[in-house]
């Protein structure tokens, strides 16, 4: 799966499942501060990532993941 495909899938679930405004979704946007993703949203993200990418997110692996770009990097590393 290419980086563009990963970004497209992530973008789609942020808009459709988490109802985040499209204009807030930028690579350098902070997940919590800029996009308003909270701990309840994170539970949904875990399920969505498993469904779309086939792996479970481990909280300890998310340390340092602050921006949308960081999150896509994390997914890319996990499925490579």
mmCIF file of the N, C-alpha and C atoms, coordinates in Angstrom:
data_MODEL
# 
_entry.id   MODEL 
# 
loop_
_atom_site.group_PDB 
_atom_site.id 
_atom_site.type_symbol 
_atom_site.label_atom_id 
_atom_site.label_alt_id 
_atom_site.label_comp_id 
_atom_site.label_asym_id 
_atom_site.label_entity_id 
_atom_site.label_seq_id 
_atom_site.pdbx_PDB_ins_code 
_atom_site.Cartn_x 
_atom_site.Cartn_y 
_atom_site.Cartn_z 
_atom_site.occupancy 
_atom_site.B_iso_or_equiv 
_atom_site.pdbx_formal_charge 
_atom_site.auth_seq_id 
_atom_site.auth_comp_id 
_atom_site.auth_asym_id 
_atom_site.auth_atom_id 
_atom_site.pdbx_PDB_model_num 
ATOM 1   N N  . UNK A 1 1  ? 0.847   -1.177 0.000  1.00 0.00 ? 1  UNK A N  1 
ATOM 2   C CA . UNK A 1 1  ? 0.000   0.000  0.000  1.00 0.00 ? 1  UNK A CA 1 
ATOM 3   C C  . UNK A 1 1  ? 0.894   1.242  0.000  1.00 0.00 ? 1  UNK A C  1 
ATOM 4   N N  . UNK A 1 2  ? 0.569   2.185  -0.854 1.00 0.00 ? 2  UNK A N  1 
ATOM 5   C CA . UNK A 1 2  ? 1.382   3.393  -0.980 1.00 0.00 ? 2  UNK A CA 1 
ATOM 6   C C  . UNK A 1 2  ? 1.049   4.411  0.114  1.00 0.00 ? 2  UNK A C  1 
ATOM 7   N N  . UNK A 1 3  ? 1.944   5.356  0.292  1.00 0.00 ? 3  UNK A N  1 
ATOM 8   C CA . UNK A 1 3  ? 1.724   6.428  1.278  1.00 0.00 ? 3  UNK A CA 1 
ATOM 9   C C  . UNK A 1 3  ? 0.460   7.219  0.926  1.00 0.00 ? 3  UNK A C  1 
ATOM 10  N N  . UNK A 1 4  ? 0.252   7.464  -0.361 1.00 0.00 ? 4  UNK A N  1 
ATOM 11  C CA . UNK A 1 4  ? -0.946  8.199  -0.779 1.00 0.00 ? 4  UNK A CA 1 
ATOM 12  C C  . UNK A 1 4  ? -2.222  7.451  -0.419 1.00 0.00 ? 4  UNK A C  1 
ATOM 13  N N  . UNK A 1 5  ? -2.199  6.115  -0.569 1.00 0.00 ? 5  UNK A N  1 
ATOM 14  C CA . UNK A 1 5  ? -3.371  5.311  -0.211 1.00 0.00 ? 5  UNK A CA 1 
ATOM 15  C C  . UNK A 1 5  ? -3.629  5.368  1.293  1.00 0.00 ? 5  UNK A C  1 
ATOM 16  N N  . UNK A 1 6  ? -2.559  5.293  2.076  1.00 0.00 ? 6  UNK A N  1 
ATOM 17  C CA . UNK A 1 6  ? -2.693  5.393  3.537  1.00 0.00 ? 6  UNK A CA 1 
ATOM 18  C C  . UNK A 1 6  ? -3.321  6.737  3.907  1.00 0.00 ? 6  UNK A C  1 
ATOM 19  N N  . UNK A 1 7  ? -2.787  7.814  3.355  1.00 0.00 ? 7  UNK A N  1 
ATOM 20  C CA . UNK A 1 7  ? -3.295  9.149  3.664  1.00 0.00 ? 7  UNK A CA 1 
ATOM 21  C C  . UNK A 1 7  ? -4.754  9.301  3.257  1.00 0.00 ? 7  UNK A C  1 
ATOM 22  N N  . UNK A 1 8  ? -5.122  8.731  2.122  1.00 0.00 ? 8  UNK A N  1 
ATOM 23  C CA . UNK A 1 8  ? -6.513  8.823  1.649  1.00 0.00 ? 8  UNK A CA 1 
ATOM 24  C C  . UNK A 1 8  ? -7.458  8.076  2.586  1.00 0.00 ? 8  UNK A C  1 
ATOM 25  N N  . UNK A 1 9  ? -7.074  6.882  3.013  1.00 0.00 ? 9  UNK A N  1 
ATOM 26  C CA . UNK A 1 9  ? -7.905  6.103  3.940  1.00 0.00 ? 9  UNK A CA 1 
ATOM 27  C C  . UNK A 1 9  ? -8.061  6.845  5.268  1.00 0.00 ? 9  UNK A C  1 
ATOM 28  N N  . UNK A 1 10 ? -6.945  7.360  5.798  1.00 0.00 ? 10 UNK A N  1 
ATOM 29  C CA . UNK A 1 10 ? -6.978  8.092  7.071  1.00 0.00 ? 10 UNK A CA 1 
ATOM 30  C C  . UNK A 1 10 ? -7.856  9.333  6.935  1.00 0.00 ? 10 UNK A C  1 
ATOM 31  N N  . UNK A 1 11 ? -7.661  10.077 5.866  1.00 0.00 ? 11 UNK A N  1 
ATOM 32  C CA . UNK A 1 11 ? -8.460  11.288 5.617  1.00 0.00 ? 11 UNK A CA 1 
ATOM 33  C C  . UNK A 1 11 ? -9.949  10.959 5.579  1.00 0.00 ? 11 UNK A C  1 
ATOM 34  N N  . UNK A 1 12 ? -10.285 9.889  4.863  1.00 0.00 ? 12 UNK A N  1 
ATOM 35  C CA . UNK A 1 12 ? -11.697 9.506  4.739  1.00 0.00 ? 12 UNK A CA 1 
ATOM 36  C C  . UNK A 1 12 ? -12.307 9.137  6.079  1.00 0.00 ? 12 UNK A C  1 
ATOM 37  N N  . UNK A 1 13 ? -11.596 8.345  6.904  1.00 0.00 ? 13 UNK A N  1 
ATOM 38  C CA . UNK A 1 13 ? -12.229 7.977  8.172  1.00 0.00 ? 13 UNK A CA 1 
ATOM 39  C C  . UNK A 1 13 ? -12.268 9.140  9.157  1.00 0.00 ? 13 UNK A C  1 
ATOM 40  N N  . UNK A 1 14 ? -11.324 10.068 9.051  1.00 0.00 ? 14 UNK A N  1 
ATOM 41  C CA . UNK A 1 14 ? -11.400 11.252 9.909  1.00 0.00 ? 14 UNK A CA 1 
ATOM 42  C C  . UNK A 1 14 ? -12.635 12.079 9.576  1.00 0.00 ? 14 UNK A C  1 
ATOM 43  N N  . UNK A 1 15 ? -12.931 12.205 8.296  1.00 0.00 ? 15 UNK A N  1 
ATOM 44  C CA . UNK A 1 15 ? -14.087 12.995 7.854  1.00 0.00 ? 15 UNK A CA 1 
ATOM 45  C C  . UNK A 1 15 ? -15.386 12.240 8.101  1.00 0.00 ? 15 UNK A C  1 
ATOM 46  N N  . UNK A 1 16 ? -15.451 10.985 7.661  1.00 0.00 ? 16 UNK A N  1 
ATOM 47  C CA . UNK A 1 16 ? -16.704 10.242 7.698  1.00 0.00 ? 16 UNK A CA 1 
ATOM 48  C C  . UNK A 1 16 ? -17.028 9.675  9.077  1.00 0.00 ? 16 UNK A C  1 
ATOM 49  N N  . UNK A 1 17 ? -16.067 9.049  9.733  1.00 0.00 ? 17 UNK A N  1 
ATOM 50  C CA . UNK A 1 17 ? -16.345 8.379  10.998 1.00 0.00 ? 17 UNK A CA 1 
ATOM 51  C C  . UNK A 1 17 ? -16.221 9.296  12.212 1.00 0.00 ? 17 UNK A C  1 
ATOM 52  N N  . UNK A 1 18 ? -15.238 10.180 12.199 1.00 0.00 ? 18 UNK A N  1 
ATOM 53  C CA . UNK A 1 18 ? -15.036 11.068 13.341 1.00 0.00 ? 18 UNK A CA 1 
ATOM 54  C C  . UNK A 1 18 ? -15.626 12.457 13.126 1.00 0.00 ? 18 UNK A C  1 
ATOM 55  N N  . UNK A 1 19 ? -16.121 12.708 11.922 1.00 0.00 ? 19 UNK A N  1 
ATOM 56  C CA . UNK A 1 19 ? -16.789 13.962 11.573 1.00 0.00 ? 19 UNK A CA 1 
ATOM 57  C C  . UNK A 1 19 ? -15.918 15.190 11.834 1.00 0.00 ? 19 UNK A C  1 
ATOM 58  N N  . UNK A 1 20 ? -14.654 15.081 11.455 1.00 0.00 ? 20 UNK A N  1 
ATOM 59  C CA . UNK A 1 20 ? -13.725 16.205 11.570 1.00 0.00 ? 20 UNK A CA 1 
ATOM 60  C C  . UNK A 1 20 ? -13.835 17.042 10.299 1.00 0.00 ? 20 UNK A C  1 
ATOM 61  N N  . UNK A 1 21 ? -13.899 18.352 10.463 1.00 0.00 ? 21 UNK A N  1 
ATOM 62  C CA . UNK A 1 21 ? -13.999 19.244 9.314  1.00 0.00 ? 21 UNK A CA 1 
ATOM 63  C C  . UNK A 1 21 ? -12.795 19.065 8.409  1.00 0.00 ? 21 UNK A C  1 
ATOM 64  N N  . UNK A 1 22 ? -13.065 18.955 7.111  1.00 0.00 ? 22 UNK A N  1 
ATOM 65  C CA . UNK A 1 22 ? -12.016 18.680 6.133  1.00 0.00 ? 22 UNK A CA 1 
ATOM 66  C C  . UNK A 1 22 ? -10.907 19.722 6.152  1.00 0.00 ? 22 UNK A C  1 
ATOM 67  N N  . UNK A 1 23 ? -11.255 20.978 6.412  1.00 0.00 ? 23 UNK A N  1 
ATOM 68  C CA . UNK A 1 23 ? -10.230 22.029 6.405  1.00 0.00 ? 23 UNK A CA 1 
ATOM 69  C C  . UNK A 1 23 ? -9.259  21.909 7.579  1.00 0.00 ? 23 UNK A C  1 
ATOM 70  N N  . UNK A 1 24 ? -9.607  21.147 8.603  1.00 0.00 ? 24 UNK A N  1 
ATOM 71  C CA . UNK A 1 24 ? -8.709  20.929 9.738  1.00 0.00 ? 24 UNK A CA 1 
ATOM 72  C C  . UNK A 1 24 ? -7.696  19.819 9.463  1.00 0.00 ? 24 UNK A C  1 
ATOM 73  N N  . UNK A 1 25 ? -7.921  19.040 8.422  1.00 0.00 ? 25 UNK A N  1 
ATOM 74  C CA . UNK A 1 25 ? -7.084  17.878 8.151  1.00 0.00 ? 25 UNK A CA 1 
ATOM 75  C C  . UNK A 1 25 ? -5.908  18.280 7.264  1.00 0.00 ? 25 UNK A C  1 
ATOM 76  N N  . UNK A 1 26 ? -4.785  18.522 7.931  1.00 0.00 ? 26 UNK A N  1 
ATOM 77  C CA . UNK A 1 26 ? -3.542  18.886 7.250  1.00 0.00 ? 26 UNK A CA 1 
ATOM 78  C C  . UNK A 1 26 ? -2.441  18.018 7.837  1.00 0.00 ? 26 UNK A C  1 
ATOM 79  N N  . UNK A 1 27 ? -1.396  17.758 7.055  1.00 0.00 ? 27 UNK A N  1 
ATOM 80  C CA . UNK A 1 27 ? -0.321  16.877 7.516  1.00 0.00 ? 27 UNK A CA 1 
ATOM 81  C C  . UNK A 1 27 ? 0.312   17.328 8.823  1.00 0.00 ? 27 UNK A C  1 
ATOM 82  N N  . UNK A 1 28 ? 0.434   18.644 9.019  1.00 0.00 ? 28 UNK A N  1 
ATOM 83  C CA . UNK A 1 28 ? 1.088   19.136 10.231 1.00 0.00 ? 28 UNK A CA 1 
ATOM 84  C C  . UNK A 1 28 ? 0.101   19.436 11.362 1.00 0.00 ? 28 UNK A C  1 
ATOM 85  N N  . UNK A 1 29 ? -1.183  19.112 11.143 1.00 0.00 ? 29 UNK A N  1 
ATOM 86  C CA . UNK A 1 29 ? -2.201  19.356 12.169 1.00 0.00 ? 29 UNK A CA 1 
ATOM 87  C C  . UNK A 1 29 ? -1.993  18.411 13.349 1.00 0.00 ? 29 UNK A C  1 
ATOM 88  N N  . UNK A 1 30 ? -2.053  18.960 14.552 1.00 0.00 ? 30 UNK A N  1 
ATOM 89  C CA . UNK A 1 30 ? -1.937  18.139 15.761 1.00 0.00 ? 30 UNK A CA 1 
ATOM 90  C C  . UNK A 1 30 ? -3.266  17.413 15.987 1.00 0.00 ? 30 UNK A C  1 
ATOM 91  N N  . UNK A 1 31 ? -3.159  16.114 16.250 1.00 0.00 ? 31 UNK A N  1 
ATOM 92  C CA . UNK A 1 31 ? -4.356  15.288 16.396 1.00 0.00 ? 31 UNK A CA 1 
ATOM 93  C C  . UNK A 1 31 ? -5.280  15.817 17.491 1.00 0.00 ? 31 UNK A C  1 
ATOM 94  N N  . UNK A 1 32 ? -4.731  16.136 18.649 1.00 0.00 ? 32 UNK A N  1 
ATOM 95  C CA . UNK A 1 32 ? -5.557  16.594 19.770 1.00 0.00 ? 32 UNK A CA 1 
ATOM 96  C C  . UNK A 1 32 ? -5.888  18.075 19.659 1.00 0.00 ? 32 UNK A C  1 
ATOM 97  N N  . UNK A 1 33 ? -4.865  18.897 19.520 1.00 0.00 ? 33 UNK A N  1 
ATOM 98  C CA . UNK A 1 33 ? -5.061  20.344 19.597 1.00 0.00 ? 33 UNK A CA 1 
ATOM 99  C C  . UNK A 1 33 ? -5.763  20.926 18.380 1.00 0.00 ? 33 UNK A C  1 
ATOM 100 N N  . UNK A 1 34 ? -5.366  20.512 17.183 1.00 0.00 ? 34 UNK A N  1 
ATOM 101 C CA . UNK A 1 34 ? -5.913  21.109 15.963 1.00 0.00 ? 34 UNK A CA 1 
ATOM 102 C C  . UNK A 1 34 ? -7.178  20.406 15.467 1.00 0.00 ? 34 UNK A C  1 
ATOM 103 N N  . UNK A 1 35 ? -7.210  19.069 15.596 1.00 0.00 ? 35 UNK A N  1 
ATOM 104 C CA . UNK A 1 35 ? -8.352  18.322 15.075 1.00 0.00 ? 35 UNK A CA 1 
ATOM 105 C C  . UNK A 1 35 ? -9.356  17.931 16.152 1.00 0.00 ? 35 UNK A C  1 
ATOM 106 N N  . UNK A 1 36 ? -8.988  18.112 17.413 1.00 0.00 ? 36 UNK A N  1 
ATOM 107 C CA . UNK A 1 36 ? -9.922  17.845 18.506 1.00 0.00 ? 36 UNK A CA 1 
ATOM 108 C C  . UNK A 1 36 ? -10.169 16.374 18.789 1.00 0.00 ? 36 UNK A C  1 
ATOM 109 N N  . UNK A 1 37 ? -9.223  15.517 18.428 1.00 0.00 ? 37 UNK A N  1 
ATOM 110 C CA . UNK A 1 37 ? -9.377  14.087 18.686 1.00 0.00 ? 37 UNK A CA 1 
ATOM 111 C C  . UNK A 1 37 ? -9.140  13.837 20.178 1.00 0.00 ? 37 UNK A C  1 
ATOM 112 N N  . UNK A 1 38 ? -10.129 13.203 20.826 1.00 0.00 ? 38 UNK A N  1 
ATOM 113 C CA . UNK A 1 38 ? -10.008 12.925 22.253 1.00 0.00 ? 38 UNK A CA 1 
ATOM 114 C C  . UNK A 1 38 ? -9.902  11.424 22.495 1.00 0.00 ? 38 UNK A C  1 
ATOM 115 N N  . UNK A 1 39 ? -9.901  11.027 23.762 1.00 0.00 ? 39 UNK A N  1 
ATOM 116 C CA . UNK A 1 39 ? -9.694  9.616  24.088 1.00 0.00 ? 39 UNK A CA 1 
ATOM 117 C C  . UNK A 1 39 ? -10.818 8.729  23.567 1.00 0.00 ? 39 UNK A C  1 
ATOM 118 N N  . UNK A 1 40 ? -12.033 9.229  23.513 1.00 0.00 ? 40 UNK A N  1 
ATOM 119 C CA . UNK A 1 40 ? -13.138 8.437  22.954 1.00 0.00 ? 40 UNK A CA 1 
ATOM 120 C C  . UNK A 1 40 ? -12.954 8.248  21.445 1.00 0.00 ? 40 UNK A C  1 
ATOM 121 N N  . UNK A 1 41 ? -12.512 9.287  20.770 1.00 0.00 ? 41 UNK A N  1 
ATOM 122 C CA . UNK A 1 41 ? -12.224 9.168  19.339 1.00 0.00 ? 41 UNK A CA 1 
ATOM 123 C C  . UNK A 1 41 ? -11.110 8.159  19.099 1.00 0.00 ? 41 UNK A C  1 
ATOM 124 N N  . UNK A 1 42 ? -10.136 8.143  20.003 1.00 0.00 ? 42 UNK A N  1 
ATOM 125 C CA . UNK A 1 42 ? -9.009  7.233  19.843 1.00 0.00 ? 42 UNK A CA 1 
ATOM 126 C C  . UNK A 1 42 ? -9.470  5.780  19.867 1.00 0.00 ? 42 UNK A C  1 
ATOM 127 N N  . UNK A 1 43 ? -10.468 5.470  20.696 1.00 0.00 ? 43 UNK A N  1 
ATOM 128 C CA . UNK A 1 43 ? -11.027 4.113  20.731 1.00 0.00 ? 43 UNK A CA 1 
ATOM 129 C C  . UNK A 1 43 ? -11.577 3.755  19.350 1.00 0.00 ? 43 UNK A C  1 
ATOM 130 N N  . UNK A 1 44 ? -12.292 4.687  18.731 1.00 0.00 ? 44 UNK A N  1 
ATOM 131 C CA . UNK A 1 44 ? -12.813 4.463  17.375 1.00 0.00 ? 44 UNK A CA 1 
ATOM 132 C C  . UNK A 1 44 ? -11.672 4.295  16.379 1.00 0.00 ? 44 UNK A C  1 
ATOM 133 N N  . UNK A 1 45 ? -10.631 5.099  16.516 1.00 0.00 ? 45 UNK A N  1 
ATOM 134 C CA . UNK A 1 45 ? -9.492  5.023  15.602 1.00 0.00 ? 45 UNK A CA 1 
ATOM 135 C C  . UNK A 1 45 ? -8.838  3.644  15.664 1.00 0.00 ? 45 UNK A C  1 
ATOM 136 N N  . UNK A 1 46 ? -8.715  3.087  16.865 1.00 0.00 ? 46 UNK A N  1 
ATOM 137 C CA . UNK A 1 46 ? -8.121  1.755  17.021 1.00 0.00 ? 46 UNK A CA 1 
ATOM 138 C C  . UNK A 1 46 ? -8.904  0.732  16.197 1.00 0.00 ? 46 UNK A C  1 
ATOM 139 N N  . UNK A 1 47 ? -10.223 0.768  16.297 1.00 0.00 ? 47 UNK A N  1 
ATOM 140 C CA . UNK A 1 47 ? -11.078 -0.164 15.559 1.00 0.00 ? 47 UNK A CA 1 
ATOM 141 C C  . UNK A 1 47 ? -10.971 0.075  14.056 1.00 0.00 ? 47 UNK A C  1 
ATOM 142 N N  . UNK A 1 48 ? -10.989 1.325  13.648 1.00 0.00 ? 48 UNK A N  1 
ATOM 143 C CA . UNK A 1 48 ? -10.933 1.678  12.220 1.00 0.00 ? 48 UNK A CA 1 
ATOM 144 C C  . UNK A 1 48 ? -9.594  1.268  11.616 1.00 0.00 ? 48 UNK A C  1 
ATOM 145 N N  . UNK A 1 49 ? -8.507  1.501  12.333 1.00 0.00 ? 49 UNK A N  1 
ATOM 146 C CA . UNK A 1 49 ? -7.177  1.120  11.828 1.00 0.00 ? 49 UNK A CA 1 
ATOM 147 C C  . UNK A 1 49 ? -7.090  -0.390 11.682 1.00 0.00 ? 49 UNK A C  1 
ATOM 148 N N  . UNK A 1 50 ? -7.605  -1.112 12.656 1.00 0.00 ? 50 UNK A N  1 
ATOM 149 C CA . UNK A 1 50 ? -7.567  -2.575 12.560 1.00 0.00 ? 50 UNK A CA 1 
ATOM 150 C C  . UNK A 1 50 ? -8.374  -3.060 11.354 1.00 0.00 ? 50 UNK A C  1 
ATOM 151 N N  . UNK A 1 51 ? -9.531  -2.462 11.131 1.00 0.00 ? 51 UNK A N  1 
ATOM 152 C CA . UNK A 1 51 ? -10.384 -2.848 10.001 1.00 0.00 ? 51 UNK A CA 1 
ATOM 153 C C  . UNK A 1 51 ? -9.731  -2.513 8.654  1.00 0.00 ? 51 UNK A C  1 
ATOM 154 N N  . UNK A 1 52 ? -9.103  -1.354 8.563  1.00 0.00 ? 52 UNK A N  1 
ATOM 155 C CA . UNK A 1 52 ? -8.555  -0.894 7.282  1.00 0.00 ? 52 UNK A CA 1 
ATOM 156 C C  . UNK A 1 52 ? -7.131  -1.349 6.996  1.00 0.00 ? 52 UNK A C  1 
ATOM 157 N N  . UNK A 1 53 ? -6.335  -1.518 8.056  1.00 0.00 ? 53 UNK A N  1 
ATOM 158 C CA . UNK A 1 53 ? -4.917  -1.807 7.855  1.00 0.00 ? 53 UNK A CA 1 
ATOM 159 C C  . UNK A 1 53 ? -4.475  -3.153 8.428  1.00 0.00 ? 53 UNK A C  1 
ATOM 160 N N  . UNK A 1 54 ? -5.335  -3.806 9.207  1.00 0.00 ? 54 UNK A N  1 
ATOM 161 C CA . UNK A 1 54 ? -5.061  -5.164 9.664  1.00 0.00 ? 54 UNK A CA 1 
ATOM 162 C C  . UNK A 1 54 ? -4.106  -5.305 10.833 1.00 0.00 ? 54 UNK A C  1 
ATOM 163 N N  . UNK A 1 55 ? -3.960  -4.270 11.659 1.00 0.00 ? 55 UNK A N  1 
ATOM 164 C CA . UNK A 1 55 ? -3.144  -4.408 12.870 1.00 0.00 ? 55 UNK A CA 1 
ATOM 165 C C  . UNK A 1 55 ? -3.780  -3.610 13.998 1.00 0.00 ? 55 UNK A C  1 
ATOM 166 N N  . UNK A 1 56 ? -3.436  -3.986 15.227 1.00 0.00 ? 56 UNK A N  1 
ATOM 167 C CA . UNK A 1 56 ? -3.944  -3.287 16.402 1.00 0.00 ? 56 UNK A CA 1 
ATOM 168 C C  . UNK A 1 56 ? -2.926  -2.252 16.858 1.00 0.00 ? 56 UNK A C  1 
ATOM 169 N N  . UNK A 1 57 ? -3.424  -1.081 17.186 1.00 0.00 ? 57 UNK A N  1 
ATOM 170 C CA . UNK A 1 57 ? -2.574  -0.023 17.718 1.00 0.00 ? 57 UNK A CA 1 
ATOM 171 C C  . UNK A 1 57 ? -2.269  -0.342 19.176 1.00 0.00 ? 57 UNK A C  1 
ATOM 172 N N  . UNK A 1 58 ? -0.995  -0.262 19.518 1.00 0.00 ? 58 UNK A N  1 
ATOM 173 C CA . UNK A 1 58 ? -0.581  -0.419 20.919 1.00 0.00 ? 58 UNK A CA 1 
ATOM 174 C C  . UNK A 1 58 ? -0.276  0.978  21.452 1.00 0.00 ? 58 UNK A C  1 
ATOM 175 N N  . UNK A 1 59 ? -0.918  1.351  22.562 1.00 0.00 ? 59 UNK A N  1 
ATOM 176 C CA . UNK A 1 59 ? -0.730  2.721  23.079 1.00 0.00 ? 59 UNK A CA 1 
ATOM 177 C C  . UNK A 1 59 ? 0.733   3.120  23.248 1.00 0.00 ? 59 UNK A C  1 
ATOM 178 N N  . UNK A 1 60 ? 1.573   2.182  23.680 1.00 0.00 ? 60 UNK A N  1 
ATOM 179 C CA . UNK A 1 60 ? 2.986   2.532  23.896 1.00 0.00 ? 60 UNK A CA 1 
ATOM 180 C C  . UNK A 1 60 ? 3.699   2.867  22.589 1.00 0.00 ? 60 UNK A C  1 
ATOM 181 N N  . UNK A 1 61 ? 3.180   2.391  21.469 1.00 0.00 ? 61 UNK A N  1 
ATOM 182 C CA . UNK A 1 61 ? 3.778   2.702  20.166 1.00 0.00 ? 61 UNK A CA 1 
ATOM 183 C C  . UNK A 1 61 ? 3.361   4.086  19.663 1.00 0.00 ? 61 UNK A C  1 
ATOM 184 N N  . UNK A 1 62 ? 2.351   4.656  20.285 1.00 0.00 ? 62 UNK A N  1 
ATOM 185 C CA . UNK A 1 62 ? 1.841   5.959  19.848 1.00 0.00 ? 62 UNK A CA 1 
ATOM 186 C C  . UNK A 1 62 ? 2.540   7.131  20.544 1.00 0.00 ? 62 UNK A C  1 
ATOM 187 N N  . UNK A 1 63 ? 3.486   6.838  21.433 1.00 0.00 ? 63 UNK A N  1 
ATOM 188 C CA . UNK A 1 63 ? 4.238   7.898  22.099 1.00 0.00 ? 63 UNK A CA 1 
ATOM 189 C C  . UNK A 1 63 ? 4.981   8.695  21.023 1.00 0.00 ? 63 UNK A C  1 
ATOM 190 N N  . UNK A 1 64 ? 4.809   9.991  21.050 1.00 0.00 ? 64 UNK A N  1 
ATOM 191 C CA . UNK A 1 64 ? 5.475   10.841 20.070 1.00 0.00 ? 64 UNK A CA 1 
ATOM 192 C C  . UNK A 1 64 ? 4.660   11.085 18.807 1.00 0.00 ? 64 UNK A C  1 
ATOM 193 N N  . UNK A 1 65 ? 3.524   10.406 18.671 1.00 0.00 ? 65 UNK A N  1 
ATOM 194 C CA . UNK A 1 65 ? 2.657   10.631 17.511 1.00 0.00 ? 65 UNK A CA 1 
ATOM 195 C C  . UNK A 1 65 ? 1.729   11.794 17.865 1.00 0.00 ? 65 UNK A C  1 
ATOM 196 N N  . UNK A 1 66 ? 2.047   12.954 17.303 1.00 0.00 ? 66 UNK A N  1 
ATOM 197 C CA . UNK A 1 66 ? 1.281   14.154 17.632 1.00 0.00 ? 66 UNK A CA 1 
ATOM 198 C C  . UNK A 1 66 ? 0.519   14.718 16.444 1.00 0.00 ? 66 UNK A C  1 
ATOM 199 N N  . UNK A 1 67 ? 1.098   14.593 15.257 1.00 0.00 ? 67 UNK A N  1 
ATOM 200 C CA . UNK A 1 67 ? 0.471   15.197 14.074 1.00 0.00 ? 67 UNK A CA 1 
ATOM 201 C C  . UNK A 1 67 ? -0.108  14.126 13.156 1.00 0.00 ? 67 UNK A C  1 
ATOM 202 N N  . UNK A 1 68 ? -0.894  14.567 12.205 1.00 0.00 ? 68 UNK A N  1 
ATOM 203 C CA . UNK A 1 68 ? -1.451  13.647 11.221 1.00 0.00 ? 68 UNK A CA 1 
ATOM 204 C C  . UNK A 1 68 ? -0.330  12.963 10.445 1.00 0.00 ? 68 UNK A C  1 
ATOM 205 N N  . UNK A 1 69 ? 0.714   13.695 10.121 1.00 0.00 ? 69 UNK A N  1 
ATOM 206 C CA . UNK A 1 69 ? 1.858   13.118 9.416  1.00 0.00 ? 69 UNK A CA 1 
ATOM 207 C C  . UNK A 1 69 ? 2.529   12.032 10.256 1.00 0.00 ? 69 UNK A C  1 
ATOM 208 N N  . UNK A 1 70 ? 2.697   12.284 11.560 1.00 0.00 ? 70 UNK A N  1 
ATOM 209 C CA . UNK A 1 70 ? 3.258   11.271 12.459 1.00 0.00 ? 70 UNK A CA 1 
ATOM 210 C C  . UNK A 1 70 ? 2.402   10.009 12.451 1.00 0.00 ? 70 UNK A C  1 
ATOM 211 N N  . UNK A 1 71 ? 1.092   10.194 12.476 1.00 0.00 ? 71 UNK A N  1 
ATOM 212 C CA . UNK A 1 71 ? 0.167   9.066  12.498 1.00 0.00 ? 71 UNK A CA 1 
ATOM 213 C C  . UNK A 1 71 ? 0.278   8.241  11.214 1.00 0.00 ? 71 UNK A C  1 
ATOM 214 N N  . UNK A 1 72 ? 0.346   8.912  10.073 1.00 0.00 ? 72 UNK A N  1 
ATOM 215 C CA . UNK A 1 72 ? 0.505   8.205  8.800  1.00 0.00 ? 72 UNK A CA 1 
ATOM 216 C C  . UNK A 1 72 ? 1.864   7.506  8.727  1.00 0.00 ? 72 UNK A C  1 
ATOM 217 N N  . UNK A 1 73 ? 2.905   8.140  9.264  1.00 0.00 ? 73 UNK A N  1 
ATOM 218 C CA . UNK A 1 73 ? 4.229   7.493  9.348  1.00 0.00 ? 73 UNK A CA 1 
ATOM 219 C C  . UNK A 1 73 ? 4.138   6.212  10.165 1.00 0.00 ? 73 UNK A C  1 
ATOM 220 N N  . UNK A 1 74 ? 3.441   6.281  11.286 1.00 0.00 ? 74 UNK A N  1 
ATOM 221 C CA . UNK A 1 74 ? 3.276   5.119  12.166 1.00 0.00 ? 74 UNK A CA 1 
ATOM 222 C C  . UNK A 1 74 ? 2.585   3.974  11.408 1.00 0.00 ? 74 UNK A C  1 
ATOM 223 N N  . UNK A 1 75 ? 1.506   4.277  10.721 1.00 0.00 ? 75 UNK A N  1 
ATOM 224 C CA . UNK A 1 75 ? 0.779   3.250  9.962  1.00 0.00 ? 75 UNK A CA 1 
ATOM 225 C C  . UNK A 1 75 ? 1.681   2.671  8.879  1.00 0.00 ? 75 UNK A C  1 
ATOM 226 N N  . UNK A 1 76 ? 2.391   3.538  8.180  1.00 0.00 ? 76 UNK A N  1 
ATOM 227 C CA . UNK A 1 76 ? 3.279   3.090  7.109  1.00 0.00 ? 76 UNK A CA 1 
ATOM 228 C C  . UNK A 1 76 ? 4.337   2.133  7.642  1.00 0.00 ? 76 UNK A C  1 
ATOM 229 N N  . UNK A 1 77 ? 4.923   2.427  8.789  1.00 0.00 ? 77 UNK A N  1 
ATOM 230 C CA . UNK A 1 77 ? 5.921   1.532  9.393  1.00 0.00 ? 77 UNK A CA 1 
ATOM 231 C C  . UNK A 1 77 ? 5.313   0.192  9.778  1.00 0.00 ? 77 UNK A C  1 
ATOM 232 N N  . UNK A 1 78 ? 4.095   0.208  10.301 1.00 0.00 ? 78 UNK A N  1 
ATOM 233 C CA . UNK A 1 78 ? 3.453   -1.020 10.774 1.00 0.00 ? 78 UNK A CA 1 
ATOM 234 C C  . UNK A 1 78 ? 3.072   -1.961 9.626  1.00 0.00 ? 78 UNK A C  1 
ATOM 235 N N  . UNK A 1 79 ? 2.729   -1.420 8.478  1.00 0.00 ? 79 UNK A N  1 
ATOM 236 C CA . UNK A 1 79 ? 2.274   -2.297 7.385  1.00 0.00 ? 79 UNK A CA 1 
ATOM 237 C C  . UNK A 1 79 ? 3.366   -2.589 6.366  1.00 0.00 ? 79 UNK A C  1 
ATOM 238 N N  . UNK A 1 80 ? 4.541   -1.997 6.557  1.00 0.00 ? 80 UNK A N  1 
ATOM 239 C CA . UNK A 1 80 ? 5.644   -2.207 5.607  1.00 0.00 ? 80 UNK A CA 1 
ATOM 240 C C  . UNK A 1 80 ? 6.192   -3.615 5.697  1.00 0.00 ? 80 UNK A C  1 
# 
